[in-house]
């Protein structure tokens, strides 16, 4: 995913594209054997220069965006949540159409200029080309603006490899997911005491022995039906559905997060029902606040580090068991 992040250029508006192309074309001057020949060659150079520069730029925009391959379901679904996959495809298709139409106008008006019988006819054909060319470029202005917004959104996406085993950290907002992610991985997500602290999926890496795992800190999940969730919450659902090899579900028994344990337990039941077959580790955070908690869950303090190493050891053991189980299921 990182290569295309570097590859997508800043996308100009229609007017910026035209201004750049016409500015360069205005400097074109090609000598000919006679004045009429010079006028023809100069106008041909203007038409070809304007079209070549613009078409090359438009196609570069289209090709720079990553292909939404069906096999990379996580990425295509995430793009759909954040940008709108169909909208992006339509915008890129319009830009591609415009490039093709511009090339067609270039060929058509180049022939007219070459066959023009007089200087006036050359000037008339060139002016007509300018008008029609500008018109089709302006028609895709909204598509270029959308592509620029999509570019900005895509560049903010974390680099996630669906092939790398992934630990997903889930739970209500402010239970300590971001702090825990920071404790056990290379990620340094921002932490702030207000709902939906994490504004997008944050990714770090955790090395355990010979294996490296992605650690994904999801935005806060609310206990609502899927269709009622906002875009931030849907990112978390996608992370769980397409990435998780193991889910660490974080509770806050102190309830300083603003949610009762009853609601947190209900959310756990909802998530477990939605993602059968994925192993869970249930942890109770904020042990430094000296709450009672339960006797069955692992207790930690993501703030002080208390119990975190023991949690990591437990996760390593469970992931090792999962690998062994998968190997046993392979055909002999």
C-alpha positions as CSV (number, residue, x, y, z in Angstrom):
1,X,0.0,0.0,0.0
2,X,2.9,2.3,0.7
3,X,4.1,2.6,-3.0
4,X,0.9,4.1,-4.3
5,X,0.8,6.5,-1.4
6,X,4.0,8.1,-2.7
7,X,2.8,7.7,-6.3
8,X,-0.5,9.7,-6.2
9,X,0.4,13.3,-7.1
10,X,-1.5,16.5,-6.1
11,X,-4.5,16.7,-8.5
12,X,-5.1,20.0,-10.2
13,X,-8.4,21.6,-10.9
14,X,-9.7,21.9,-14.5
15,X,-8.7,25.6,-14.6
16,X,-5.2,24.9,-13.2
17,X,-4.7,22.2,-15.9
18,X,-5.8,24.5,-18.7
19,X,-3.8,27.5,-17.4
20,X,-0.6,25.4,-17.3
21,X,-1.2,23.8,-20.7
22,X,-2.1,27.1,-22.4
23,X,0.8,29.0,-20.8
24,X,3.3,26.5,-22.2
25,X,1.5,26.4,-25.6
26,X,1.7,30.2,-25.8
27,X,5.5,30.0,-26.0
28,X,5.4,27.6,-29.0
29,X,6.9,29.0,-32.2
30,X,8.0,26.7,-35.1
31,X,9.8,28.2,-38.1
32,X,8.7,27.1,-41.6
33,X,9.9,27.4,-45.1
34,X,7.4,30.2,-45.7
35,X,5.2,32.3,-43.3
36,X,2.1,30.2,-44.0
37,X,4.1,27.0,-43.3
38,X,5.4,28.6,-40.0
39,X,1.8,29.5,-38.9
40,X,0.6,25.9,-39.6
41,X,3.5,24.3,-37.7
42,X,3.2,26.7,-34.8
43,X,-0.5,26.1,-34.4
44,X,0.0,22.4,-34.7
45,X,2.6,22.6,-31.9
46,X,0.2,24.5,-29.7
47,X,-2.6,22.0,-30.2
48,X,-0.3,19.0,-29.7
49,X,1.4,20.6,-26.7
50,X,-1.9,21.5,-24.9
51,X,-3.3,18.0,-25.5
52,X,-0.2,16.0,-24.8
53,X,0.5,17.7,-21.5
54,X,-3.1,17.5,-20.3
55,X,-3.8,13.9,-21.4
56,X,-0.5,12.7,-19.9
57,X,-1.4,14.4,-16.6
58,X,-5.0,13.0,-16.5
59,X,-3.8,9.5,-17.2
60,X,-1.2,9.8,-14.6
61,X,-3.9,10.6,-12.1
62,X,-6.0,7.6,-13.0
63,X,-3.1,5.1,-13.0
64,X,-1.7,6.4,-9.7
65,X,-4.7,5.3,-7.7
66,X,-4.5,1.7,-6.4
67,X,-6.6,-0.9,-8.1
68,X,-9.4,-2.1,-5.9
69,X,-8.8,-5.8,-6.2
70,X,-11.5,-8.1,-5.0
71,X,-9.0,-10.3,-3.2
72,X,-8.0,-7.4,-1.0
73,X,-11.4,-7.1,0.6
74,X,-10.2,-5.2,3.7
75,X,-8.7,-2.3,1.7
76,X,-11.6,-2.0,-0.8
77,X,-14.2,-2.1,2.0
78,X,-12.2,0.5,4.0
79,X,-12.0,2.8,0.9
80,X,-15.7,2.4,0.4
81,X,-16.4,3.5,4.0
82,X,-14.1,6.5,3.9
83,X,-14.5,7.7,0.4
84,X,-17.2,5.7,-1.4
85,X,-15.8,3.1,-3.8
86,X,-18.4,3.6,-6.5
87,X,-18.0,7.4,-6.4
88,X,-14.2,7.0,-6.7
89,X,-14.5,4.6,-9.7
90,X,-17.0,7.0,-11.4
91,X,-14.7,10.0,-10.9
92,X,-11.6,8.1,-12.3
93,X,-13.7,6.8,-15.2
94,X,-14.8,10.4,-16.1
95,X,-11.2,11.5,-16.0
96,X,-10.1,8.6,-18.2
97,X,-13.0,9.5,-20.6
98,X,-11.8,13.1,-20.7
99,X,-8.3,12.0,-21.6
100,X,-9.6,9.9,-24.5
101,X,-11.9,12.7,-25.7
102,X,-9.0,15.2,-25.6
103,X,-6.8,12.9,-27.7
104,X,-9.6,12.6,-30.2
105,X,-9.9,16.4,-30.5
106,X,-6.2,16.6,-30.9
107,X,-6.1,14.2,-33.8
108,X,-9.2,15.8,-35.4
109,X,-8.0,19.4,-35.2
110,X,-4.4,18.6,-36.2
111,X,-5.8,17.2,-39.4
112,X,-7.9,20.3,-40.0
113,X,-4.9,22.6,-39.4
114,X,-2.7,20.6,-41.8
115,X,-5.3,20.8,-44.5
116,X,-6.3,24.4,-43.9
117,X,-6.1,26.5,-47.1
118,X,-5.3,29.8,-45.4
119,X,-4.0,31.5,-42.3
120,X,-7.6,32.5,-41.4
121,X,-8.7,28.9,-41.6
122,X,-5.7,27.8,-39.4
123,X,-6.6,30.4,-36.8
124,X,-10.3,29.4,-36.9
125,X,-9.6,25.7,-36.4
126,X,-7.2,26.5,-33.6
127,X,-9.7,28.7,-31.8
128,X,-12.3,26.0,-32.2
129,X,-10.0,23.4,-30.7
130,X,-9.2,25.7,-27.8
131,X,-12.9,26.2,-27.0
132,X,-13.9,22.5,-27.3
133,X,-10.9,21.3,-25.5
134,X,-11.5,23.7,-22.6
135,X,-15.1,22.7,-22.5
136,X,-14.4,19.0,-22.0
137,X,-11.7,19.6,-19.4
138,X,-14.1,21.9,-17.4
139,X,-16.7,19.1,-17.5
140,X,-14.6,16.9,-15.2
141,X,-13.8,19.6,-12.6
142,X,-16.0,18.0,-10.0
143,X,-14.4,14.7,-10.7
144,X,-10.9,16.1,-10.3
145,X,-12.0,17.8,-7.0
146,X,-13.4,14.4,-5.7
147,X,-10.2,12.6,-6.8
148,X,-8.1,15.2,-4.8
149,X,-10.2,14.6,-1.7
150,X,-9.9,10.9,-2.2
151,X,-6.1,11.3,-2.6
152,X,-5.9,13.2,0.7
153,X,-8.0,10.6,2.5
154,X,-6.1,7.6,1.1
155,X,-2.7,9.1,2.1
156,X,-4.0,9.3,5.7
157,X,-4.8,5.6,5.7
158,X,-2.4,3.4,7.7
159,X,-0.4,0.9,5.8
160,X,-2.0,-2.5,6.6
161,X,-0.9,-5.8,5.1
162,X,-3.9,-8.2,5.2
163,X,-1.3,-11.1,4.9
164,X,0.3,-10.3,8.2
165,X,-1.3,-11.9,11.3
166,X,-3.2,-9.2,13.1
167,X,-4.2,-8.5,16.7
168,X,-7.2,-6.1,17.0
169,X,-7.9,-4.2,20.1
170,X,-11.6,-3.4,20.6
171,X,-13.9,-1.9,23.2
172,X,-15.8,1.2,24.1
173,X,-14.3,4.7,23.8
174,X,-11.9,5.8,26.5
175,X,-11.4,2.3,28.0
176,X,-7.6,2.5,27.2
177,X,-7.3,0.9,23.8
178,X,-4.9,3.5,22.5
179,X,-2.7,3.4,25.6
180,X,-2.6,-0.4,25.3
181,X,-1.7,-0.3,21.6
182,X,1.1,2.1,22.5
183,X,2.4,-0.2,25.3
184,X,2.6,-3.4,23.3
185,X,3.6,-2.1,19.8
186,X,5.4,0.5,17.8
187,X,2.2,2.6,17.2
188,X,2.0,6.0,18.9
189,X,-1.7,6.9,18.5
190,X,-3.0,10.1,20.0
191,X,-4.8,9.8,23.2
192,X,-7.4,12.3,24.5
193,X,-10.2,12.0,27.1
194,X,-13.2,12.5,24.8
195,X,-15.5,10.1,22.9
196,X,-14.1,8.7,19.6
197,X,-10.5,9.6,20.6
198,X,-9.1,7.5,17.8
199,X,-10.2,9.1,14.5
200,X,-9.1,6.2,12.4
201,X,-7.4,2.9,12.4
202,X,-4.0,3.1,14.1
203,X,-1.4,0.4,13.3
204,X,1.7,-0.8,15.1
205,X,3.8,-3.9,15.1
206,X,4.7,-6.4,17.8
207,X,7.5,-8.9,17.4
208,X,7.1,-12.2,19.4
209,X,10.0,-14.6,18.8
210,X,10.3,-15.2,15.1
211,X,6.9,-13.7,14.3
212,X,5.8,-10.1,13.7
213,X,2.1,-9.1,14.2
214,X,0.2,-6.1,13.3
215,X,-1.5,-4.4,16.2
216,X,-4.6,-2.5,15.2
217,X,-6.2,0.0,17.5
218,X,-9.8,0.4,16.4
219,X,-12.0,3.5,17.0
220,X,-14.6,3.1,19.8
221,X,-17.4,0.7,19.0
222,X,-20.9,1.6,20.1
223,X,-23.5,-1.1,20.8
224,X,-25.8,-0.3,17.8
225,X,-26.9,-2.0,14.7
226,X,-24.4,-2.0,11.8
227,X,-26.5,0.3,9.6
228,X,-26.6,2.9,12.3
229,X,-22.9,3.2,12.8
230,X,-20.9,6.1,11.5
231,X,-17.9,5.9,9.2
232,X,-15.4,5.9,12.1
233,X,-17.2,2.9,13.8
234,X,-17.4,1.1,10.4
235,X,-13.6,1.2,10.1
236,X,-13.4,-0.7,13.4
237,X,-16.0,-3.3,12.2
238,X,-13.9,-3.8,9.0
239,X,-10.7,-4.2,11.0
240,X,-12.4,-6.9,13.1
241,X,-14.0,-8.7,10.2
242,X,-11.2,-8.8,7.7
243,X,-8.0,-8.6,9.7
244,X,-8.4,-10.2,13.2
245,X,-6.5,-13.3,14.1
246,X,-7.1,-12.4,17.7
247,X,-9.2,-9.8,19.4
248,X,-8.2,-8.1,22.7
249,X,-11.4,-6.8,24.2
250,X,-10.7,-4.1,26.8
251,X,-13.1,-3.4,29.7
252,X,-13.0,-0.4,32.1
253,X,-14.6,-1.7,35.3
254,X,-14.0,1.7,36.9
255,X,-16.6,3.1,34.4
256,X,-14.6,6.3,34.2
257,X,-14.9,5.8,30.4
258,X,-18.5,6.9,30.8
259,X,-20.0,3.5,30.0
260,X,-21.4,1.0,32.6
261,X,-20.0,-2.5,32.8
262,X,-23.5,-3.7,31.8
263,X,-23.2,-1.9,28.5
264,X,-19.6,-3.0,28.0
265,X,-20.7,-6.7,28.6
266,X,-23.5,-6.2,26.0
267,X,-21.0,-4.9,23.5
268,X,-18.7,-7.9,24.0
269,X,-21.7,-10.3,23.4
270,X,-22.5,-8.4,20.2
271,X,-19.0,-8.5,18.9
272,X,-18.6,-12.2,19.8
273,X,-21.8,-13.0,17.9
274,X,-20.7,-11.0,14.9
275,X,-17.2,-12.6,14.6
276,X,-17.5,-16.3,15.5
277,X,-14.3,-18.4,15.3
278,X,-12.0,-15.5,16.2
279,X,-10.2,-16.1,19.6
280,X,-10.8,-13.4,22.2
281,X,-8.7,-12.2,25.1
282,X,-10.8,-10.2,27.7
283,X,-8.9,-7.7,29.8
284,X,-9.9,-5.3,32.5
285,X,-7.9,-2.1,32.3
286,X,-7.2,0.8,34.8
287,X,-6.1,-1.6,37.6
288,X,-4.2,1.4,39.0
289,X,-7.5,3.0,40.0
290,X,-8.1,0.1,42.5
291,X,-11.5,-1.0,41.3
292,X,-12.8,-4.4,42.2
293,X,-13.4,-6.0,38.7
294,X,-13.9,-9.6,38.2
295,X,-11.9,-12.7,39.2
296,X,-11.9,-14.3,35.8
297,X,-10.4,-11.6,33.5
298,X,-6.8,-10.6,33.2
299,X,-6.2,-7.2,34.9
300,X,-3.8,-4.6,33.5
301,X,-3.0,-0.9,33.7
302,X,-2.2,0.4,30.2
303,X,-1.2,3.6,31.9
304,X,1.4,2.2,34.3
305,X,2.2,-1.0,32.4
306,X,1.0,-3.3,35.3
307,X,0.1,-6.7,33.9
308,X,0.8,-5.8,30.3
309,X,3.8,-8.2,29.9
310,X,1.7,-11.1,31.2
311,X,-1.0,-10.1,28.7
312,X,1.6,-10.2,25.9
313,X,2.7,-13.6,27.0
314,X,-0.9,-14.9,27.0
315,X,-1.4,-13.5,23.5
316,X,1.8,-15.1,22.3
317,X,0.7,-18.5,23.7
318,X,-2.8,-18.2,22.1
319,X,-1.4,-17.2,18.7
320,X,1.1,-20.1,18.8
321,X,-1.8,-22.5,19.5
322,X,-3.7,-21.0,16.6
323,X,-0.7,-21.6,14.3
324,X,-0.4,-25.2,15.4
325,X,-4.1,-25.8,14.9
326,X,-3.9,-24.4,11.3
327,X,-0.9,-26.6,10.5
328,X,-2.8,-29.7,11.8
329,X,-5.7,-28.9,9.4
330,X,-3.4,-28.8,6.4
331,X,-3.6,-31.9,4.1
332,X,-0.9,-34.4,4.9
